[in-house]
């Protein structure tokens, strides 16, 4: 791929900046189930069903809880992100590769800044990104809702046609491609990675972020 015109690099965070094999989201998933069980007064089996129903119908479990049960988002996010980060490890190929990329760099995540900063610190990526565009900045409208992509570009003065977006969930690339971004799907086995995938919206498929970054930046 010719990326010589690119001046902005956007990265999803979970299962993108670290491998899906770290299985960090399993702990968040368990916390979500516990929150729903307590909030709705249901057992864990029903909580799991509700959780996945909300994810598929609303884009995130949080959005479903907000729309259908009036849950205050910060209370939910603080609870589900209260997890250990022991499964995460620094990958010098990723940190050195991102540092070497020419241009601006951002994290674009359905998580929140507080959680993202903890993850980035653990991965040795703190300070490498200009900003973290999180679920609060998106007014709790998650990827892949198209309006949040356009609003992000406006807020951060990003030209989509000169941008790359790297994401582990293929469906989240569709609105990015529609805006003119170059799209990279990191197909690394993450949960729901291929759910509602539209390969017409994917410019490149990779399986290892560190390897790809090393290739991109070897001559930088």
NORDANOR-V497536 format. One line per field, one symbol per residue. ss: DSSP state (H for helix, E for strand, - for the rest). phi: phi as a letter, one per 30 degrees, with the letter a starting at -180 (. if undefined). burial: I if it has 9 or more other C-alpha atoms within 8 Angstrom, else O. A space follows every 50 residues. Layout:
ss=???
phi=???
burial=???
This chain:
ss=-------EEEE--------HHH-HHHHHHHHHHHHHHHHH---HHHHHHH HHHHHHHH--HHHHHHHHH---HHHHHHHH-----------HHHHHHHHH ---EEEEE----HHHHHHHHHHH-------EEE------------HHHHH HHHHHH---HHHEEEEE--HHHHHHHHHH--EEEEE------------HH H--EEE--HHHHHHHHH---
phi=.dcdddbbbcbdcdibdbddddhddeddedddddddeddcibdddddddd edddeddcjbdedddddcbiddddddddddcdbdcedcbdbedddddded ddjdbbcbbddcdedddddddddicdiccdacccddddhicdecdedddd ddeddchccedcbcbcadcedddddddddjddcbccdcideiecdhdbdd ccdbcbbbddddddddcdcd
burial=OOOOOIIIIIIIIIIIIIIIOOOIOOIIIOIIIIIIIOOOOIOIOIIIOI IIOIIOOIIIIIIIIIOOOOIOIOOIIOIIIOOOOOOIOOIOIIIOIIOO OOOIIIIIIOIIIOIIIOIIIIIIIIOOIOOIIIIOOIOIIIIIIIOIII IIIOOOOIOIIIIIIIIIIIIIIIIIIOIOIIIIIIIIOIOOIIOOIIOO IIIOIIOIIIOIIIOOIOOO
